[in-house]
Amino acid sequence: MGYNEIGIQSLQQGKYEKAIEAFVKAAEQEPDNPVGYINLGNVFTAVGDVERAERFFQKALTLDEEAVTAYYGLANLYYNNGRFEEAAKLYEKAVRSGMEQADAYFMLGKSLEQGGNEKLALPYLQRALELAPDDLEIQLSYGILLAKLELFKDAEKVLRELVEKDPEHPDAHYNLGMVYAVSTDQKEDALYHLERAFRIEPDHVQSKYIYDMIKQGEADK
């Protein structure tokens, strides 16, 4: 078993010091191979050492400008530290370099959304859902973004399909209830889904708050 394989196994087991030691040896053994540096970037990301993780990902990219996993790893690092604009650029490079995976499109979309570019984010979340139609997190994020952009009919369709897939998903019920509440006169549907949200998850305070507001509004009429 090579050093990179030992390091990956150790990383999966949560043995970070052993993983670092193995990846360092891999990089020393093959200093022109970006893989060892990418693995070091990943392990330092896992232990929260941003500076070292960044340095190793960048080292990998100096060795191979097409190292897709280095772009992706560095993008994750930036995203998790609130550097959304930088993250978006790197996720885009990963996608353009051939990373045709739902996670890459999803994270590109989320980076753009977090950076305030909701309209630009939409097609990437849509593509992520096309690639992973059973991923409920992607579907929820796509539905929420559609609603934020006031594309309520599309949002209703996406969120209704999500509720059908997972009838016990509180956030899907909450957001579907909100779509009904703000874009239709279907107050009973809004109340139903808002109530389902806080019945499923009693700590879902926002759904209970909006539910009570609608109820109070009806009582005041």
NUBAVO-796392 format. One record per residue (C-alpha): x, y, z; residue number from 1. Coordinates in steps of 0.1 Angstrom, whole numbers, plus 5000, padded with zeros to 4 digits. Example, Ala and Ser with C-alpha at 12.3 -4.5 7.8 and 13.67 -1.06 7.14 Angstrom:
// NUBAVO-796392
east | north | up | k
5123 | 4955 | 5078 | 1
5137 | 4989 | 5071 | 2
// end
This chain:
// NUBAVO-796392
east | north | up | k
5000 | 5000 | 5000 | 1
5014 | 5034 | 4990 | 2
5017 | 5064 | 5012 | 3
4986 | 5081 | 4996 | 4
4965 | 5050 | 5002 | 5
4977 | 5048 | 5038 | 6
4969 | 5085 | 5043 | 7
4934 | 5082 | 5028 | 8
4927 | 5052 | 5050 | 9
4940 | 5071 | 5081 | 10
4919 | 5102 | 5072 | 11
4888 | 5081 | 5068 | 12
4895 | 5067 | 5103 | 13
4900 | 5101 | 5118 | 14
4937 | 5095 | 5124 | 15
4948 | 5129 | 5112 | 16
4984 | 5129 | 5124 | 17
4990 | 5096 | 5108 | 18
4973 | 5108 | 5076 | 19
4995 | 5140 | 5075 | 20
5026 | 5119 | 5080 | 21
5017 | 5096 | 5051 | 22
5008 | 5124 | 5027 | 23
5040 | 5143 | 5035 | 24
5060 | 5111 | 5026 | 25
5039 | 5107 | 4994 | 26
5048 | 5143 | 4984 | 27
5084 | 5139 | 4993 | 28
5086 | 5106 | 4973 | 29
5069 | 5122 | 4942 | 30
5074 | 5160 | 4945 | 31
5061 | 5167 | 4910 | 32
5028 | 5147 | 4916 | 33
5000 | 5170 | 4927 | 34
4980 | 5142 | 4943 | 35
5001 | 5142 | 4976 | 36
4996 | 5180 | 4979 | 37
4959 | 5177 | 4972 | 38
4956 | 5151 | 4999 | 39
4975 | 5173 | 5023 | 40
4951 | 5201 | 5015 | 41
4922 | 5179 | 5023 | 42
4936 | 5167 | 5056 | 43
4945 | 5202 | 5068 | 44
4910 | 5213 | 5057 | 45
4896 | 5185 | 5079 | 46
4916 | 5197 | 5110 | 47
4907 | 5234 | 5103 | 48
4942 | 5246 | 5093 | 49
4931 | 5270 | 5066 | 50
4965 | 5285 | 5059 | 51
4983 | 5252 | 5053 | 52
4954 | 5237 | 5034 | 53
4953 | 5267 | 5010 | 54
4991 | 5265 | 5005 | 55
4990 | 5228 | 4995 | 56
4961 | 5232 | 4972 | 57
4978 | 5260 | 4955 | 58
5010 | 5240 | 4953 | 59
4991 | 5212 | 4935 | 60
4977 | 5237 | 4910 | 61
5012 | 5250 | 4902 | 62
5021 | 5215 | 4892 | 63
4989 | 5208 | 4873 | 64
4966 | 5236 | 4862 | 65
4940 | 5210 | 4853 | 66
4939 | 5194 | 4887 | 67
4901 | 5194 | 4892 | 68
4901 | 5180 | 4927 | 69
4925 | 5208 | 4938 | 70
4902 | 5235 | 4924 | 71
4873 | 5217 | 4942 | 72
4891 | 5213 | 4975 | 73
4903 | 5249 | 4975 | 74
4868 | 5261 | 4966 | 75
4853 | 5241 | 4996 | 76
4879 | 5257 | 5018 | 77
4870 | 5292 | 5007 | 78
4832 | 5285 | 5009 | 79
4834 | 5272 | 5044 | 80
4853 | 5304 | 5054 | 81
4828 | 5327 | 5038 | 82
4849 | 5336 | 5008 | 83
4821 | 5330 | 4984 | 84
4833 | 5350 | 4954 | 85
4866 | 5332 | 4954 | 86
4849 | 5299 | 4959 | 87
4825 | 5304 | 4930 | 88
4854 | 5311 | 4906 | 89
4871 | 5279 | 4917 | 90
4840 | 5257 | 4915 | 91
4835 | 5271 | 4880 | 92
4870 | 5261 | 4870 | 93
4864 | 5227 | 4884 | 94
4832 | 5223 | 4863 | 95
4849 | 5237 | 4832 | 96
4878 | 5213 | 4838 | 97
4855 | 5183 | 4836 | 98
4839 | 5178 | 4870 | 99
4805 | 5169 | 4858 | 100
4791 | 5161 | 4892 | 101
4760 | 5173 | 4910 | 102
4780 | 5185 | 4940 | 103
4802 | 5208 | 4919 | 104
4772 | 5225 | 4903 | 105
4754 | 5226 | 4936 | 106
4783 | 5243 | 4954 | 107
4789 | 5267 | 4925 | 108
4752 | 5277 | 4927 | 109
4753 | 5281 | 4965 | 110
4785 | 5302 | 4963 | 111
4768 | 5325 | 4938 | 112
4737 | 5327 | 4959 | 113
4756 | 5334 | 4991 | 114
4775 | 5361 | 4972 | 115
4742 | 5378 | 4963 | 116
4741 | 5365 | 4927 | 117
4708 | 5346 | 4929 | 118
4699 | 5348 | 4892 | 119
4733 | 5335 | 4882 | 120
4730 | 5307 | 4908 | 121
4697 | 5293 | 4895 | 122
4709 | 5274 | 4864 | 123
4736 | 5257 | 4884 | 124
4712 | 5245 | 4910 | 125
4689 | 5234 | 4882 | 126
4718 | 5214 | 4866 | 127
4727 | 5199 | 4900 | 128
4692 | 5186 | 4904 | 129
4692 | 5172 | 4869 | 130
4723 | 5152 | 4877 | 131
4710 | 5141 | 4911 | 132
4672 | 5141 | 4910 | 133
4669 | 5122 | 4943 | 134
4691 | 5145 | 4963 | 135
4666 | 5162 | 4986 | 136
4691 | 5189 | 4998 | 137
4696 | 5201 | 4962 | 138
4659 | 5200 | 4955 | 139
4651 | 5220 | 4986 | 140
4678 | 5246 | 4978 | 141
4665 | 5249 | 4942 | 142
4629 | 5253 | 4954 | 143
4639 | 5280 | 4979 | 144
4659 | 5299 | 4954 | 145
4630 | 5298 | 4929 | 146
4608 | 5313 | 4956 | 147
4634 | 5340 | 4964 | 148
4633 | 5350 | 4928 | 149
4595 | 5351 | 4929 | 150
4592 | 5322 | 4904 | 151
4564 | 5309 | 4926 | 152
4548 | 5284 | 4902 | 153
4581 | 5267 | 4896 | 154
4589 | 5268 | 4933 | 155
4556 | 5253 | 4942 | 156
4561 | 5224 | 4917 | 157
4596 | 5216 | 4930 | 158
4587 | 5218 | 4967 | 159
4555 | 5198 | 4962 | 160
4575 | 5171 | 4945 | 161
4599 | 5171 | 4974 | 162
4571 | 5167 | 4999 | 163
4558 | 5138 | 4979 | 164
4592 | 5121 | 4980 | 165
4596 | 5128 | 5017 | 166
4563 | 5136 | 5035 | 167
4582 | 5140 | 5068 | 168
4605 | 5168 | 5056 | 169
4598 | 5198 | 5078 | 170
4617 | 5224 | 5057 | 171
4600 | 5213 | 5025 | 172
4566 | 5217 | 5042 | 173
4576 | 5251 | 5056 | 174
4588 | 5265 | 5023 | 175
4558 | 5251 | 5004 | 176
4535 | 5267 | 5030 | 177
4553 | 5300 | 5026 | 178
4549 | 5298 | 4988 | 179
4512 | 5293 | 4992 | 180
4510 | 5321 | 5018 | 181
4527 | 5348 | 4998 | 182
4518 | 5340 | 4962 | 183
4482 | 5325 | 4963 | 184
4449 | 5328 | 4982 | 185
4452 | 5291 | 4992 | 186
4454 | 5299 | 5029 | 187
4443 | 5264 | 5039 | 188
4471 | 5249 | 5019 | 189
4495 | 5273 | 5035 | 190
4483 | 5265 | 5070 | 191
4483 | 5228 | 5064 | 192
4520 | 5227 | 5053 | 193
4531 | 5252 | 5080 | 194
4514 | 5231 | 5106 | 195
4530 | 5199 | 5092 | 196
4564 | 5215 | 5096 | 197
4561 | 5222 | 5133 | 198
4542 | 5190 | 5140 | 199
4571 | 5170 | 5125 | 200
4597 | 5192 | 5141 | 201
4584 | 5210 | 5172 | 202
4615 | 5233 | 5173 | 203
4606 | 5247 | 5139 | 204
4597 | 5281 | 5154 | 205
4594 | 5300 | 5122 | 206
4567 | 5278 | 5108 | 207
4547 | 5281 | 5140 | 208
4551 | 5319 | 5140 | 209
4539 | 5323 | 5104 | 210
4510 | 5298 | 5111 | 211
4499 | 5319 | 5141 | 212
4501 | 5351 | 5121 | 213
4478 | 5337 | 5094 | 214
4454 | 5324 | 5119 | 215
4454 | 5357 | 5138 | 216
4448 | 5376 | 5105 | 217
4418 | 5354 | 5098 | 218
4404 | 5359 | 5133 | 219
4407 | 5397 | 5129 | 220
4386 | 5398 | 5097 | 221
// end
